[in-house]
């Protein structure tokens, strides 16, 4: 992660992944990610993200919900 984005562990832990988004981040992908989080379902999408120095890269994001047994 550090090698690809240029962000260090200390700069990223505890942050929402939105800090990687920028002007070319696709609204359709952002909406899909938000919907998956709010409904607790998995999703897979590609999204244009940005490195610390502002370079755009394509991120293939796969998310799976993890539920607490409570």
N, C-alpha and C positions, 0 to 999 in steps of 0.2 A: 504494500500500500504506500509506504513512504517513498519507495523508488518511483512508482508511477505518478503519484500526486505531488510529491515534494513537501507534503505536510508531515510533521513529526508526530509520534505517538502522543506527546504532551499537548500538541495543538488540536488533536482530534478527539481524544477520549472524552465522552460525555456530551459531545456535540451532535446535533441532528445533521444528517447527511445533506441537507439543503445548502450547506456552505460550499458544496462542490458544483452547484448549479450556476448557470450564467445565461447570457442572452440567447444562445442557441439551444438551450435545454428545451426539449420538446414538451409542450403543454399536455399532449395526449399521454405521454409517459408519466409525467408528474401526476396527472389525474388518476391514472391506473395505480400508481404506487400509493397515493393517498387513500383511494377506495379500498385497496387490499388491506392497508393498516386499519382503517376504520371498521371494516367488516370481518377482519380476522381470517382472511383467505390468503393463499399463496399467489404469487405473481412472478412473471418473468418478462422483462422488457429491456430494450436498449435505450440509453439516454446519453445525450451529450453532456459531459461533465468537464470541469476545468481544473487544471493544476494550480499550484500555488503561484506560479508565475504567469497564469492566464492563458495557457495553451489548452485548446479543446481536445478532448479524447472521448472515444465511444466506450461507454461502460455497459457491459451486459450484466444486468442486475437480476438475481434470482432471490426471492424472499419466501420463507416458509414460517408460518406462525408457530410459536412455542407457547403452550398454555400451561399455567400453573394448575395443579390438581385441586386447589382450594375451591 
